[in-house]
């Protein structure tokens, strides 16, 4: 069997020891796939993204491996292989988009890319030199998405990526996600069923901090996923 790109076994995460947000959480990501993580609000999707991004230190796992070798989520070599776009992000608010893009590319040791196609696709040309703090929620999301897809990391994590986007930008994003398999693997979270069914190769259903069900390629039926969500919410 092919070695997973990223594997996590028996992850638990918490903000206070009294309340576990994730428990017995295990998954594997293959190279060059798009994986959806769906769950109702409060299921633990954003917490998991924070753990993967090295922003939540209060977790433990039996093991975490990248390309088959043990890895620490905050070690520099792994950080250079992943980038996260969060549902809400107010960092670098006094940077313009172009300043932010330049900063990120420098941090990831990559040359500054041509983002004209991405800016046009997201209808973002008019905002390139505006401070991030002055952008609307949707345009700020576009700034981070453009950076992510321009950077082309091996692992791209997207937390509720369509939140705040207009219809045209959402459709453009779906196309980018589907085409990203040429560069790497996408793991994205959503509570919107359409986002999951239109873009995913596999789907994990998350409920109360655990993966309750997995839908493999060929099983991605909206009615079945909806029923799984309804069932998990009722038990």
TORKOL-4160 file (C-alpha; in steps of 0.2 Angstrom, whole numbers, padded with zeros to 4 digits, m for minus):
235
<pt num="1" X="0000" Y="0000" Z="0000"/>
<pt num="2" X="0006" Y="0018" Z="m0004"/>
<pt num="3" X="0012" Y="0027" Z="0011"/>
<pt num="4" X="0000" Y="0041" Z="0017"/>
<pt num="5" X="0006" Y="0059" Z="0014"/>
<pt num="6" X="0000" Y="0063" Z="0032"/>
<pt num="7" X="m0007" Y="0051" Z="0045"/>
<pt num="8" X="m0013" Y="0055" Z="0062"/>
<pt num="9" X="m0018" Y="0042" Z="0075"/>
<pt num="10" X="m0028" Y="0044" Z="0091"/>
<pt num="11" X="m0027" Y="0063" Z="0092"/>
<pt num="12" X="m0035" Y="0072" Z="0107"/>
<pt num="13" X="m0036" Y="0091" Z="0109"/>
<pt num="14" X="m0043" Y="0103" Z="0122"/>
<pt num="15" X="m0044" Y="0121" Z="0127"/>
<pt num="16" X="m0047" Y="0115" Z="0145"/>
<pt num="17" X="m0043" Y="0098" Z="0152"/>
<pt num="18" X="m0061" Y="0096" Z="0158"/>
<pt num="19" X="m0068" Y="0097" Z="0141"/>
<pt num="20" X="m0061" Y="0087" Z="0126"/>
<pt num="21" X="m0065" Y="0095" Z="0109"/>
<pt num="22" X="m0057" Y="0081" Z="0099"/>
<pt num="23" X="m0054" Y="0063" Z="0105"/>
<pt num="24" X="m0048" Y="0047" Z="0097"/>
<pt num="25" X="m0047" Y="0056" Z="0081"/>
<pt num="26" X="m0038" Y="0047" Z="0067"/>
<pt num="27" X="m0036" Y="0050" Z="0048"/>
<pt num="28" X="m0025" Y="0048" Z="0033"/>
<pt num="29" X="m0022" Y="0059" Z="0019"/>
<pt num="30" X="m0015" Y="0053" Z="0002"/>
<pt num="31" X="m0005" Y="0063" Z="m0010"/>
<pt num="32" X="m0015" Y="0073" Z="m0023"/>
<pt num="33" X="m0032" Y="0072" Z="m0016"/>
<pt num="34" X="m0046" Y="0083" Z="m0010"/>
<pt num="35" X="m0053" Y="0078" Z="0007"/>
<pt num="36" X="m0068" Y="0086" Z="0014"/>
<pt num="37" X="m0072" Y="0087" Z="0033"/>
<pt num="38" X="m0090" Y="0090" Z="0036"/>
<pt num="39" X="m0099" Y="0092" Z="0053"/>
<pt num="40" X="m0112" Y="0104" Z="0061"/>
<pt num="41" X="m0106" Y="0119" Z="0070"/>
<pt num="42" X="m0096" Y="0114" Z="0086"/>
<pt num="43" X="m0091" Y="0097" Z="0079"/>
<pt num="44" X="m0072" Y="0102" Z="0081"/>
<pt num="45" X="m0068" Y="0106" Z="0063"/>
<pt num="46" X="m0059" Y="0123" Z="0067"/>
<pt num="47" X="m0050" Y="0115" Z="0082"/>
<pt num="48" X="m0043" Y="0102" Z="0071"/>
<pt num="49" X="m0037" Y="0115" Z="0059"/>
<pt num="50" X="m0028" Y="0124" Z="0073"/>
<pt num="51" X="m0019" Y="0108" Z="0079"/>
<pt num="52" X="m0013" Y="0105" Z="0061"/>
<pt num="53" X="m0007" Y="0122" Z="0059"/>
<pt num="54" X="0003" Y="0122" Z="0075"/>
<pt num="55" X="m0008" Y="0135" Z="0084"/>
<pt num="56" X="m0016" Y="0124" Z="0097"/>
<pt num="57" X="m0002" Y="0116" Z="0109"/>
<pt num="58" X="m0015" Y="0107" Z="0120"/>
<pt num="59" X="m0016" Y="0091" Z="0111"/>
<pt num="60" X="m0009" Y="0073" Z="0111"/>
<pt num="61" X="m0008" Y="0060" Z="0098"/>
<pt num="62" X="m0002" Y="0042" Z="0097"/>
<pt num="63" X="0008" Y="0047" Z="0082"/>
<pt num="64" X="0008" Y="0059" Z="0068"/>
<pt num="65" X="0018" Y="0055" Z="0052"/>
<pt num="66" X="0022" Y="0065" Z="0036"/>
<pt num="67" X="0028" Y="0054" Z="0021"/>
<pt num="68" X="0029" Y="0040" Z="0033"/>
<pt num="69" X="0041" Y="0048" Z="0046"/>
<pt num="70" X="0036" Y="0055" Z="0063"/>
<pt num="71" X="0034" Y="0074" Z="0063"/>
<pt num="72" X="0031" Y="0088" Z="0075"/>
<pt num="73" X="0018" Y="0100" Z="0069"/>
<pt num="74" X="0028" Y="0115" Z="0073"/>
<pt num="75" X="0045" Y="0109" Z="0066"/>
<pt num="76" X="0051" Y="0121" Z="0053"/>
<pt num="77" X="0052" Y="0108" Z="0039"/>
<pt num="78" X="0034" Y="0103" Z="0041"/>
<pt num="79" X="0028" Y="0121" Z="0042"/>
<pt num="80" X="0035" Y="0125" Z="0025"/>
<pt num="81" X="0025" Y="0111" Z="0018"/>
<pt num="82" X="0008" Y="0117" Z="0024"/>
<pt num="83" X="m0003" Y="0133" Z="0023"/>
<pt num="84" X="m0020" Y="0136" Z="0032"/>
<pt num="85" X="m0034" Y="0148" Z="0027"/>
<pt num="86" X="m0045" Y="0150" Z="0042"/>
<pt num="87" X="m0064" Y="0154" Z="0042"/>
<pt num="88" X="m0059" Y="0170" Z="0051"/>
<pt num="89" X="m0042" Y="0178" Z="0051"/>
<pt num="90" X="m0038" Y="0196" Z="0057"/>
<pt num="91" X="m0019" Y="0194" Z="0057"/>
<pt num="92" X="m0007" Y="0206" Z="0048"/>
<pt num="93" X="m0021" Y="0219" Z="0047"/>
<pt num="94" X="m0009" Y="0233" Z="0043"/>
<pt num="95" X="m0002" Y="0224" Z="0028"/>
<pt num="96" X="m0009" Y="0227" Z="0011"/>
<pt num="97" X="m0012" Y="0211" Z="0001"/>
<pt num="98" X="0004" Y="0213" Z="m0009"/>
<pt num="99" X="0014" Y="0216" Z="0007"/>
<pt num="100" X="0006" Y="0201" Z="0014"/>
<pt num="101" X="0010" Y="0190" Z="m0001"/>
<pt num="102" X="0028" Y="0196" Z="m0001"/>
<pt num="103" X="0030" Y="0192" Z="0017"/>
<pt num="104" X="0023" Y="0174" Z="0016"/>
<pt num="105" X="0033" Y="0170" Z="0000"/>
<pt num="106" X="0049" Y="0176" Z="0009"/>
<pt num="107" X="0044" Y="0165" Z="0025"/>
<pt num="108" X="0041" Y="0150" Z="0014"/>
<pt num="109" X="0057" Y="0153" Z="0004"/>
<pt num="110" X="0048" Y="0155" Z="m0012"/>
<pt num="111" X="0049" Y="0167" Z="m0026"/>
<pt num="112" X="0036" Y="0180" Z="m0028"/>
<pt num="113" X="0023" Y="0172" Z="m0040"/>
<pt num="114" X="0012" Y="0181" Z="m0053"/>
<pt num="115" X="m0005" Y="0181" Z="m0045"/>
<pt num="116" X="m0014" Y="0191" Z="m0059"/>
<pt num="117" X="m0025" Y="0176" Z="m0065"/>
<pt num="118" X="m0030" Y="0172" Z="m0047"/>
<pt num="119" X="m0034" Y="0190" Z="m0043"/>
<pt num="120" X="m0044" Y="0191" Z="m0059"/>
<pt num="121" X="m0053" Y="0175" Z="m0055"/>
<pt num="122" X="m0058" Y="0182" Z="m0038"/>
<pt num="123" X="m0062" Y="0199" Z="m0044"/>
<pt num="124" X="m0049" Y="0206" Z="m0032"/>
<pt num="125" X="m0039" Y="0218" Z="m0043"/>
<pt num="126" X="m0046" Y="0234" Z="m0035"/>
<pt num="127" X="m0041" Y="0229" Z="m0018"/>
<pt num="128" X="m0022" Y="0223" Z="m0020"/>
<pt num="129" X="m0015" Y="0239" Z="m0012"/>
<pt num="130" X="m0029" Y="0241" Z="0002"/>
<pt num="131" X="m0024" Y="0237" Z="0020"/>
<pt num="132" X="m0031" Y="0220" Z="0025"/>
<pt num="133" X="m0040" Y="0228" Z="0040"/>
<pt num="134" X="m0050" Y="0239" Z="0028"/>
<pt num="135" X="m0057" Y="0225" Z="0017"/>
<pt num="136" X="m0074" Y="0217" Z="0019"/>
<pt num="137" X="m0074" Y="0199" Z="0026"/>
<pt num="138" X="m0076" Y="0192" Z="0009"/>
<pt num="139" X="m0062" Y="0201" Z="0001"/>
<pt num="140" X="m0050" Y="0198" Z="0016"/>
<pt num="141" X="m0054" Y="0179" Z="0013"/>
<pt num="142" X="m0050" Y="0181" Z="m0005"/>
<pt num="143" X="m0033" Y="0189" Z="0000"/>
<pt num="144" X="m0028" Y="0173" Z="0010"/>
<pt num="145" X="m0035" Y="0161" Z="m0003"/>
<pt num="146" X="m0025" Y="0170" Z="m0017"/>
<pt num="147" X="m0010" Y="0168" Z="m0006"/>
<pt num="148" X="m0013" Y="0150" Z="m0003"/>
<pt num="149" X="m0016" Y="0145" Z="m0021"/>
<pt num="150" X="m0001" Y="0155" Z="m0027"/>
<pt num="151" X="0010" Y="0147" Z="m0014"/>
<pt num="152" X="0006" Y="0129" Z="m0019"/>
<pt num="153" X="0011" Y="0120" Z="m0003"/>
<pt num="154" X="0010" Y="0101" Z="m0002"/>
<pt num="155" X="m0003" Y="0102" Z="0011"/>
<pt num="156" X="m0017" Y="0115" Z="0009"/>
<pt num="157" X="m0029" Y="0117" Z="0024"/>
<pt num="158" X="m0045" Y="0127" Z="0021"/>
<pt num="159" X="m0057" Y="0130" Z="0036"/>
<pt num="160" X="m0074" Y="0135" Z="0029"/>
<pt num="161" X="m0067" Y="0142" Z="0013"/>
<pt num="162" X="m0083" Y="0148" Z="0005"/>
<pt num="163" X="m0089" Y="0158" Z="0020"/>
<pt num="164" X="m0090" Y="0176" Z="0015"/>
<pt num="165" X="m0088" Y="0173" Z="m0004"/>
<pt num="166" X="m0100" Y="0179" Z="m0017"/>
<pt num="167" X="m0107" Y="0166" Z="m0029"/>
<pt num="168" X="m0094" Y="0169" Z="m0043"/>
<pt num="169" X="m0079" Y="0168" Z="m0031"/>
<pt num="170" X="m0086" Y="0152" Z="m0024"/>
<pt num="171" X="m0088" Y="0144" Z="m0041"/>
<pt num="172" X="m0070" Y="0149" Z="m0045"/>
<pt num="173" X="m0064" Y="0142" Z="m0029"/>
<pt num="174" X="m0072" Y="0125" Z="m0032"/>
<pt num="175" X="m0062" Y="0125" Z="m0049"/>
<pt num="176" X="m0046" Y="0129" Z="m0040"/>
<pt num="177" X="m0048" Y="0115" Z="m0027"/>
<pt num="178" X="m0052" Y="0102" Z="m0040"/>
<pt num="179" X="m0037" Y="0107" Z="m0050"/>
<pt num="180" X="m0025" Y="0108" Z="m0035"/>
<pt num="181" X="m0022" Y="0089" Z="m0035"/>
<pt num="182" X="m0009" Y="0093" Z="m0048"/>
<pt num="183" X="0002" Y="0102" Z="m0034"/>
<pt num="184" X="m0003" Y="0094" Z="m0018"/>
<pt num="185" X="m0017" Y="0088" Z="m0006"/>
<pt num="186" X="m0032" Y="0099" Z="0000"/>
<pt num="187" X="m0040" Y="0096" Z="0017"/>
<pt num="188" X="m0055" Y="0107" Z="0020"/>
<pt num="189" X="m0069" Y="0109" Z="0032"/>
<pt num="190" X="m0087" Y="0114" Z="0029"/>
<pt num="191" X="m0104" Y="0113" Z="0035"/>
<pt num="192" X="m0111" Y="0116" Z="0018"/>
<pt num="193" X="m0115" Y="0100" Z="0009"/>
<pt num="194" X="m0113" Y="0107" Z="m0009"/>
<pt num="195" X="m0095" Y="0112" Z="m0005"/>
<pt num="196" X="m0091" Y="0094" Z="0000"/>
<pt num="197" X="m0100" Y="0085" Z="m0014"/>
<pt num="198" X="m0094" Y="0096" Z="m0028"/>
<pt num="199" X="m0075" Y="0095" Z="m0024"/>
<pt num="200" X="m0071" Y="0080" Z="m0013"/>
<pt num="201" X="m0063" Y="0064" Z="m0017"/>
<pt num="202" X="m0066" Y="0058" Z="0001"/>
<pt num="203" X="m0077" Y="0064" Z="0015"/>
<pt num="204" X="m0075" Y="0062" Z="0034"/>
<pt num="205" X="m0091" Y="0066" Z="0044"/>
<pt num="206" X="m0086" Y="0074" Z="0061"/>
<pt num="207" X="m0097" Y="0074" Z="0076"/>
<pt num="208" X="m0093" Y="0078" Z="0094"/>
<pt num="209" X="m0074" Y="0078" Z="0091"/>
<pt num="210" X="m0074" Y="0061" Z="0082"/>
<pt num="211" X="m0074" Y="0055" Z="0064"/>
<pt num="212" X="m0090" Y="0045" Z="0064"/>
<pt num="213" X="m0091" Y="0040" Z="0046"/>
<pt num="214" X="m0080" Y="0040" Z="0030"/>
<pt num="215" X="m0087" Y="0041" Z="0012"/>
<pt num="216" X="m0074" Y="0035" Z="m0001"/>
<pt num="217" X="m0073" Y="0039" Z="m0019"/>
<pt num="218" X="m0089" Y="0033" Z="m0028"/>
<pt num="219" X="m0099" Y="0034" Z="m0012"/>
<pt num="220" X="m0101" Y="0053" Z="m0012"/>
<pt num="221" X="m0120" Y="0054" Z="m0012"/>
<pt num="222" X="m0127" Y="0070" Z="m0005"/>
<pt num="223" X="m0142" Y="0061" Z="0002"/>
<pt num="224" X="m0132" Y="0048" Z="0011"/>
<pt num="225" X="m0120" Y="0062" Z="0019"/>
<pt num="226" X="m0135" Y="0072" Z="0024"/>
<pt num="227" X="m0143" Y="0057" Z="0032"/>
<pt num="228" X="m0126" Y="0053" Z="0041"/>
<pt num="229" X="m0126" Y="0071" Z="0048"/>
<pt num="230" X="m0144" Y="0070" Z="0054"/>
<pt num="231" X="m0141" Y="0053" Z="0062"/>
<pt num="232" X="m0125" Y="0058" Z="0071"/>
<pt num="233" X="m0134" Y="0074" Z="0077"/>
<pt num="234" X="m0148" Y="0063" Z="0084"/>
<pt num="235" X="m0138" Y="0050" Z="0094"/>
